[in-house]
Amino acid sequence: MKNLVKISLFFFIGAMATSCAVVKAPLSGVIYTDVKAPFAVTSNSGSSKVGTAEATSILGIVAQGDASIEAAAKQAGITKIHHVDEQSFKIFTFYARYTVYVYGE
């Protein structure tokens, strides 16, 4: 019975350790990530407005936010999207932030 408790505790700790703050990124560093990358392009011309939207995660336990293209476009009053970029930011496994940048008219 004692071994069963040890094995269960081992798997529980392992599961908790893997559910840390993560973020979608084209490249990811183990300790630190701060990467901005292209996401999408349309045939619309002009990009005088920029809207942003973001979502954050703390320890992979709490995650919140609306990092949708729709939210970023609405924030800047964009009706014709020219292109979209994304930025991923992470500090080890403690904090992660994902930001979407929408450019357009």
Rosetta blueprint (number, residue, H / E / L):
1 M L
2 K H
3 N H
4 L H
5 V H
6 K H
7 I H
8 S H
9 L H
10 F H
11 F H
12 F H
13 I H
14 G H
15 A H
16 M H
17 A H
18 T H
19 S L
20 C L
21 A L
22 V L
23 V L
24 K L
25 A L
26 P L
27 L L
28 S L
29 G L
30 V L
31 I L
32 Y E
33 T E
34 D E
35 V E
36 K E
37 A E
38 P E
39 F E
40 A E
41 V E
42 T L
43 S L
44 N L
45 S L
46 G L
47 S L
48 S L
49 K E
50 V E
51 G E
52 T E
53 A E
54 E E
55 A E
56 T E
57 S E
58 I E
59 L L
60 G L
61 I L
62 V E
63 A E
64 Q E
65 G E
66 D L
67 A L
68 S L
69 I H
70 E H
71 A H
72 A H
73 A H
74 K H
75 Q H
76 A H
77 G L
78 I L
79 T L
80 K L
81 I E
82 H E
83 H E
84 V E
85 D E
86 E E
87 Q E
88 S E
89 F E
90 K E
91 I E
92 F L
93 T L
94 F L
95 Y E
96 A E
97 R E
98 Y E
99 T E
100 V E
101 Y E
102 V E
103 Y E
104 G E
105 E L
